């Protein structure tokens, strides 16, 4: 059994156990508050939150670490401005605190934050000119393209079309922050996402240089962000997370 499935089973077990103690806790709290009138506590306002009473603070390793990696990368490289295609809203909102950023998504969003612009757009048909963007990101997005999960048309090779667009608009000398699930085998987990091998990702961006690669391993014991992981560590992944920093070579002079 892979660690991805083991964690899911463990979480479901915790929710099941906490479900048994939810109502007893409710009635105990109601008795403790009988003499007070600060809050209305009644059955019609129940909103069960099960699975949160854990010994340590749980978090999604992919989304916490890849956003941290990307923000640190931009803080280090300090481009004049940045364009993000459909990545985590938390990323764009936080980065806009120190860098002008344009967020583009198939499903438009309005954030109303300084230093942050929003536009609707299709990753497979970007409206930017060739070689026009010096700093670009597309993280935990391409693995979904063409699977219909977000209302997009079904397209088995939609991810390849998306990567071609990212390559096209990236300026010579420009950097692309790219994140997708990686594992030992290439798999489509329909309709959630694809899982890629390391070599598949590099091949999709043929012509770009891999300036940096970090892995977010499935097993916390293997680390958080592992820079240039070994082949052995990559081979142990079913649903790891690959953080690629690509750079387009400068055009010949």
DRENRO-583178 format. One record per residue (C-alpha): residue number from 1; x, y negated, z; residue in three letters. Coordinates in pm, whole numbers, always signed. Last residue first. Layout:
N
+-----+--------+--------+--------+------+
:  nr :     px :     py :     pz : rest :
+-----+--------+--------+--------+------+
: NUM :      X :      Y :      Z :  ALA :
...
+-----+--------+--------+--------+------+
//
This chain:
253
+-----+--------+--------+--------+------+
:  nr :     px :     py :     pz : rest :
+-----+--------+--------+--------+------+
: 253 :  +2357 :  -3734 :  -3099 :  UNK :
: 252 :  +2213 :  -3388 :  -3033 :  UNK :
: 251 :  +1893 :  -3403 :  -2826 :  UNK :
: 250 :  +1943 :  -3369 :  -2451 :  UNK :
: 249 :  +1854 :  -3028 :  -2316 :  UNK :
: 248 :  +1509 :  -2984 :  -2159 :  UNK :
: 247 :  +1528 :  -2908 :  -1790 :  UNK :
: 246 :  +1339 :  -2638 :  -1602 :  UNK :
: 245 :  +1292 :  -2618 :  -1224 :  UNK :
: 244 :  +1119 :  -2288 :  -1156 :  UNK :
: 243 :   +936 :  -2194 :   -835 :  UNK :
: 242 :   +832 :  -1828 :   -840 :  UNK :
: 241 :   +574 :  -1695 :   -599 :  UNK :
: 240 :   +557 :  -1333 :   -486 :  UNK :
: 239 :   +265 :  -1105 :   -558 :  UNK :
: 238 :   +403 :   -751 :   -603 :  UNK :
: 237 :   +760 :   -827 :   -501 :  UNK :
: 236 :  +1025 :   -569 :   -415 :  UNK :
: 235 :  +1202 :   -599 :   -752 :  UNK :
: 234 :  +1256 :   -970 :   -693 :  UNK :
: 233 :  +1444 :   -892 :   -371 :  UNK :
: 232 :  +1666 :   -637 :   -549 :  UNK :
: 231 :  +1735 :   -876 :   -835 :  UNK :
: 230 :  +1871 :  -1122 :   -579 :  UNK :
: 229 :  +1703 :  -1452 :   -507 :  UNK :
: 228 :  +1837 :  -1778 :   -657 :  UNK :
: 227 :  +1714 :  -2002 :   -373 :  UNK :
: 226 :  +1487 :  -1824 :   -125 :  UNK :
: 225 :  +1208 :  -2047 :     +3 :  UNK :
: 224 :  +1047 :  -1897 :   +312 :  UNK :
: 223 :  +1248 :  -1593 :   +414 :  UNK :
: 222 :  +1259 :  -1217 :   +360 :  UNK :
: 221 :  +1097 :  -1153 :   +699 :  UNK :
: 220 :   +797 :  -1353 :   +575 :  UNK :
: 219 :   +723 :  -1066 :   +331 :  UNK :
: 218 :   +560 :  -1184 :     +9 :  UNK :
: 217 :   +869 :  -1373 :   -100 :  UNK :
: 216 :   +861 :  -1740 :   -202 :  UNK :
: 215 :  +1129 :  -1742 :   -470 :  UNK :
: 214 :  +1343 :  -2034 :   -582 :  UNK :
: 213 :  +1486 :  -2098 :   -927 :  UNK :
: 212 :  +1693 :  -2400 :  -1027 :  UNK :
: 211 :  +1823 :  -2566 :  -1344 :  UNK :
: 210 :  +1670 :  -2305 :  -1574 :  UNK :
: 209 :  +1751 :  -2457 :  -1913 :  UNK :
: 208 :  +1480 :  -2505 :  -2175 :  UNK :
: 207 :  +1494 :  -2355 :  -2525 :  UNK :
: 206 :  +1283 :  -2052 :  -2438 :  UNK :
: 205 :  +1018 :  -2159 :  -2190 :  UNK :
: 204 :   +791 :  -1856 :  -2233 :  UNK :
: 203 :  +1106 :  -1639 :  -2221 :  UNK :
: 202 :  +1201 :  -1774 :  -1877 :  UNK :
: 201 :   +855 :  -1694 :  -1746 :  UNK :
: 200 :   +858 :  -1342 :  -1888 :  UNK :
: 199 :  +1208 :  -1279 :  -1749 :  UNK :
: 198 :  +1095 :  -1352 :  -1393 :  UNK :
: 197 :   +804 :  -1109 :  -1421 :  UNK :
: 196 :   +457 :  -1256 :  -1425 :  UNK :
: 195 :   +140 :  -1209 :  -1219 :  UNK :
: 194 :   -179 :  -1328 :  -1389 :  UNK :
: 193 :   -474 :  -1477 :  -1206 :  UNK :
: 192 :   -821 :  -1446 :  -1053 :  UNK :
: 191 :  -1044 :  -1300 :  -1324 :  UNK :
: 190 :   -903 :  -1046 :  -1359 :  UNK :
: 189 :   -583 :   -947 :  -1179 :  UNK :
: 188 :   -365 :   -952 :  -1491 :  UNK :
: 187 :    -32 :   -778 :  -1426 :  UNK :
: 186 :   +335 :   -810 :  -1524 :  UNK :
: 185 :   +543 :   -591 :  -1293 :  UNK :
: 184 :   +820 :   -660 :  -1039 :  UNK :
: 183 :   +645 :   -974 :   -923 :  UNK :
: 182 :   +598 :  -1342 :   -990 :  UNK :
: 181 :   +307 :  -1576 :   -922 :  UNK :
: 180 :   +345 :  -1908 :  -1105 :  UNK :
: 179 :   +519 :  -2241 :  -1044 :  UNK :
: 178 :   +670 :  -2491 :  -1288 :  UNK :
: 177 :   +849 :  -2816 :  -1210 :  UNK :
: 176 :   +954 :  -2957 :  -1548 :  UNK :
: 175 :  +1252 :  -3192 :  -1581 :  UNK :
: 174 :  +1340 :  -3432 :  -1861 :  UNK :
: 173 :  +1679 :  -3453 :  -2034 :  UNK :
: 172 :  +1501 :  -3453 :  -2370 :  UNK :
: 171 :  +1139 :  -3544 :  -2294 :  UNK :
: 170 :   +878 :  -3283 :  -2201 :  UNK :
: 169 :   +568 :  -3314 :  -2423 :  UNK :
: 168 :   +638 :  -3010 :  -2640 :  UNK :
: 167 :   +761 :  -2780 :  -2364 :  UNK :
: 166 :   +446 :  -2836 :  -2159 :  UNK :
: 165 :   +235 :  -2777 :  -2470 :  UNK :
: 164 :   +412 :  -2450 :  -2545 :  UNK :
: 163 :   +354 :  -2341 :  -2185 :  UNK :
: 162 :    -20 :  -2398 :  -2225 :  UNK :
: 161 :    -35 :  -2201 :  -2550 :  UNK :
: 160 :   +148 :  -1911 :  -2383 :  UNK :
: 159 :    -95 :  -1919 :  -2090 :  UNK :
: 158 :   -392 :  -1905 :  -2325 :  UNK :
: 157 :   -265 :  -1577 :  -2468 :  UNK :
: 156 :   -562 :  -1363 :  -2354 :  UNK :
: 155 :   -803 :  -1651 :  -2419 :  UNK :
: 154 :  -1142 :  -1676 :  -2249 :  UNK :
: 153 :  -1267 :  -2036 :  -2261 :  UNK :
: 152 :  -1227 :  -2248 :  -1945 :  UNK :
: 151 :  -1500 :  -2255 :  -1679 :  UNK :
: 150 :  -1261 :  -2233 :  -1387 :  UNK :
: 149 :  -1234 :  -1854 :  -1369 :  UNK :
: 148 :  -1255 :  -1806 :  -1744 :  UNK :
: 147 :   -932 :  -1605 :  -1771 :  UNK :
: 146 :   -783 :  -1823 :  -2044 :  UNK :
: 145 :   -551 :  -2026 :  -1820 :  UNK :
: 144 :   -535 :  -1891 :  -1465 :  UNK :
: 143 :   -163 :  -1799 :  -1449 :  UNK :
: 142 :    -90 :  -2143 :  -1599 :  UNK :
: 141 :   -206 :  -2326 :  -1287 :  UNK :
: 140 :     +0 :  -2239 :   -979 :  UNK :
: 139 :   +219 :  -2543 :  -1050 :  UNK :
: 138 :   +235 :  -2768 :  -1354 :  UNK :
: 137 :   +484 :  -3050 :  -1308 :  UNK :
: 136 :   +635 :  -3319 :  -1530 :  UNK :
: 135 :   +914 :  -3574 :  -1515 :  UNK :
: 134 :  +1066 :  -3737 :  -1823 :  UNK :
: 133 :   +749 :  -3723 :  -2033 :  UNK :
: 132 :   +750 :  -3829 :  -2400 :  UNK :
: 131 :   +918 :  -3555 :  -2605 :  UNK :
: 130 :   +615 :  -3512 :  -2834 :  UNK :
: 129 :   +332 :  -3753 :  -2764 :  UNK :
: 128 :    +86 :  -3699 :  -2480 :  UNK :
: 127 :   -275 :  -3594 :  -2555 :  UNK :
: 126 :   -236 :  -3243 :  -2412 :  UNK :
: 125 :   -425 :  -2967 :  -2593 :  UNK :
: 124 :   -364 :  -2640 :  -2403 :  UNK :
: 123 :   -350 :  -2825 :  -2071 :  UNK :
: 122 :   -688 :  -2983 :  -2143 :  UNK :
: 121 :   -733 :  -3327 :  -1994 :  UNK :
: 120 :   -924 :  -3546 :  -1753 :  UNK :
: 119 :   -731 :  -3834 :  -1606 :  UNK :
: 118 :   -642 :  -3950 :  -1255 :  UNK :
: 117 :   -400 :  -4224 :  -1153 :  UNK :
: 116 :   -216 :  -4235 :   -819 :  UNK :
: 115 :     +4 :  -4521 :   -694 :  UNK :
: 114 :   -273 :  -4639 :   -462 :  UNK :
: 113 :   -541 :  -4379 :   -384 :  UNK :
: 112 :   -893 :  -4366 :   -529 :  UNK :
: 111 :   -918 :  -3985 :   -556 :  UNK :
: 110 :  -1161 :  -3929 :   -843 :  UNK :
: 109 :  -1150 :  -3581 :   -997 :  UNK :
: 108 :  -1197 :  -3455 :  -1353 :  UNK :
: 107 :  -1223 :  -3079 :  -1421 :  UNK :
: 106 :   -965 :  -2989 :  -1688 :  UNK :
: 105 :   -715 :  -3177 :  -1471 :  UNK :
: 104 :   -455 :  -3451 :  -1504 :  UNK :
: 103 :   -286 :  -3631 :  -1214 :  UNK :
: 102 :    -70 :  -3934 :  -1290 :  UNK :
: 101 :   +197 :  -4019 :  -1033 :  UNK :
: 100 :   +378 :  -4331 :   -917 :  UNK :
:  99 :   +628 :  -4215 :   -650 :  UNK :
:  98 :   +666 :  -4268 :   -274 :  UNK :
:  97 :   +316 :  -4223 :   -125 :  UNK :
:  96 :   +197 :  -4080 :   -458 :  UNK :
:  95 :   +387 :  -3763 :   -362 :  UNK :
:  94 :   +134 :  -3691 :    -85 :  UNK :
:  93 :   -177 :  -3727 :   -304 :  UNK :
:  92 :    -24 :  -3538 :   -596 :  UNK :
:  91 :    +84 :  -3244 :   -381 :  UNK :
:  90 :   -236 :  -3224 :   -174 :  UNK :
:  89 :   -432 :  -3217 :   -500 :  UNK :
:  88 :   -256 :  -2889 :   -580 :  UNK :
:  87 :   -152 :  -2861 :   -945 :  UNK :
:  86 :   -374 :  -2957 :  -1240 :  UNK :
:  85 :   -107 :  -3109 :  -1465 :  UNK :
:  84 :   +118 :  -3350 :  -1280 :  UNK :
:  83 :   +284 :  -3651 :  -1441 :  UNK :
:  82 :   +567 :  -3836 :  -1267 :  UNK :
:  81 :   +714 :  -4184 :  -1256 :  UNK :
:  80 :  +1055 :  -4350 :  -1219 :  UNK :
:  79 :  +1213 :  -4012 :  -1142 :  UNK :
:  78 :  +1360 :  -3963 :   -794 :  UNK :
:  77 :  +1563 :  -3639 :   -836 :  UNK :
:  76 :  +1589 :  -3563 :   -463 :  UNK :
:  75 :  +1245 :  -3682 :   -352 :  UNK :
:  74 :  +1105 :  -3511 :   -661 :  UNK :
:  73 :  +1265 :  -3179 :   -563 :  UNK :
:  72 :  +1157 :  -3217 :   -201 :  UNK :
:  71 :   +796 :  -3267 :   -310 :  UNK :
:  70 :   +815 :  -2961 :   -537 :  UNK :
:  69 :   +963 :  -2730 :   -276 :  UNK :
:  68 :   +714 :  -2840 :    -11 :  UNK :
:  67 :   +426 :  -2785 :   -254 :  UNK :
:  66 :   +567 :  -2439 :   -332 :  UNK :
:  65 :   +607 :  -2356 :    +37 :  UNK :
:  64 :   +261 :  -2443 :   +166 :  UNK :
:  63 :    +73 :  -2312 :   -136 :  UNK :
:  62 :   +244 :  -1978 :   -179 :  UNK :
:  61 :   +278 :  -1902 :   +193 :  UNK :
:  60 :    -91 :  -1958 :   +265 :  UNK :
:  59 :    -94 :  -2035 :   +635 :  UNK :
:  58 :   -146 :  -1869 :   +973 :  UNK :
:  57 :    -79 :  -2043 :  +1300 :  UNK :
:  56 :    +33 :  -1786 :  +1557 :  UNK :
:  55 :   -147 :  -1564 :  +1807 :  UNK :
:  54 :   -466 :  -1582 :  +1605 :  UNK :
:  53 :   -815 :  -1710 :  +1685 :  UNK :
:  52 :   -888 :  -1834 :  +1331 :  UNK :
:  51 :  -1056 :  -1520 :  +1192 :  UNK :
:  50 :  -1413 :  -1636 :  +1237 :  UNK :
:  49 :  -1548 :  -1988 :  +1206 :  UNK :
:  48 :  -1921 :  -1953 :  +1268 :  UNK :
:  47 :  -2129 :  -2266 :  +1205 :  UNK :
:  46 :  -2423 :  -2263 :  +1446 :  UNK :
:  45 :  -2632 :  -2580 :  +1444 :  UNK :
:  44 :  -2972 :  -2408 :  +1447 :  UNK :
:  43 :  -2863 :  -2203 :  +1749 :  UNK :
:  42 :  -2834 :  -2511 :  +1968 :  UNK :
:  41 :  -2575 :  -2732 :  +2135 :  UNK :
:  40 :  -2667 :  -3102 :  +2131 :  UNK :
:  39 :  -2373 :  -3283 :  +2282 :  UNK :
:  38 :  -2296 :  -3513 :  +2579 :  UNK :
:  37 :  -2597 :  -3401 :  +2785 :  UNK :
:  36 :  -2439 :  -3211 :  +3071 :  UNK :
:  35 :  -2587 :  -2981 :  +3332 :  UNK :
:  34 :  -2632 :  -2692 :  +3092 :  UNK :
:  33 :  -2286 :  -2725 :  +2942 :  UNK :
:  32 :  -2124 :  -2421 :  +3105 :  UNK :
:  31 :  -2432 :  -2211 :  +3025 :  UNK :
:  30 :  -2413 :  -2312 :  +2657 :  UNK :
:  29 :  -2042 :  -2229 :  +2648 :  UNK :
:  28 :  -2114 :  -1879 :  +2778 :  UNK :
:  27 :  -2402 :  -1837 :  +2531 :  UNK :
:  26 :  -2177 :  -1927 :  +2237 :  UNK :
:  25 :  -1890 :  -1708 :  +2359 :  UNK :
:  24 :  -2124 :  -1408 :  +2381 :  UNK :
:  23 :  -2244 :  -1491 :  +2027 :  UNK :
:  22 :  -1894 :  -1499 :  +1871 :  UNK :
:  21 :  -1746 :  -1196 :  +2050 :  UNK :
:  20 :  -1851 :   -935 :  +1796 :  UNK :
:  19 :  -1768 :  -1155 :  +1498 :  UNK :
:  18 :  -1415 :  -1192 :  +1633 :  UNK :
:  17 :  -1354 :   -822 :  +1572 :  UNK :
:  16 :  -1482 :   -832 :  +1213 :  UNK :
:  15 :  -1283 :  -1146 :  +1134 :  UNK :
:  14 :   -965 :   -987 :  +1270 :  UNK :
:  13 :  -1024 :   -674 :  +1061 :  UNK :
:  12 :  -1075 :   -885 :   +749 :  UNK :
:  11 :   -743 :  -1059 :   +811 :  UNK :
:  10 :   -556 :   -732 :   +858 :  UNK :
:   9 :   -711 :   -586 :   +542 :  UNK :
:   8 :   -603 :   -891 :   +339 :  UNK :
:   7 :   -251 :   -880 :   +484 :  UNK :
:   6 :   -216 :   -512 :   +393 :  UNK :
:   5 :   -341 :   -576 :    +40 :  UNK :
:   4 :    -68 :   -835 :    -31 :  UNK :
:   3 :   +188 :   -619 :   +153 :  UNK :
:   2 :   +149 :   -340 :   -100 :  UNK :
:   1 :     +0 :     +0 :     +0 :  UNK :
+-----+--------+--------+--------+------+
//
